[in-house]
Amino acid sequence: MKGSCRSASCNRSRNRVGLALAAALALAPAAAHAAGDPAAGKVTYMQFCVTCHGEGGKGDGPVGKALNPPPRDFTKAEFKFDTDKDGKAGTDADLKNVITKGAGAFGGNQLMAPWGHLPASDVDNLIAYIRTLEQ
């Protein structure tokens, strides 16, 4: 058989390629969180989110302090909504849906208004920044 590999060294090479592929697939979910630019996201956050969620993302902004329930504390990275019904709350897709459609669309507080007018790139950047707030 031409191109057939039966030697031990060839089998080791195949195993290394398989391990490299498995490692790459295992790291893929982490890469999904890197879609946006956190520095650009911080600019959007400071413009639209800081009054409720606070500078550090604890839900303690000047307006947020007066809200009941308080805004989400991003430092805890505990997200409530599984908007895409994939069994995992708080994925980037879930955050994008809550940001663009508002929390009320998913049974949450109506005071988390929809920001659907933001360009998709701004939302991706905003999510990337929110991810940096986790402590």
Secondary structure, 3 states (H helix, E strand, C coil): CCCCCCCHHHHHHHHHHHHHHHHHHHHHHHHHCCCCCHHHHHHHHHHHCHHHHCCCCCCCCCCHHHCCCCCCCHHHCCCCCCCCCCCCCCCHHHHHHHHHHCHHHHCCCCCCCCCCCCCHHHHHHHHHHHHHCCC
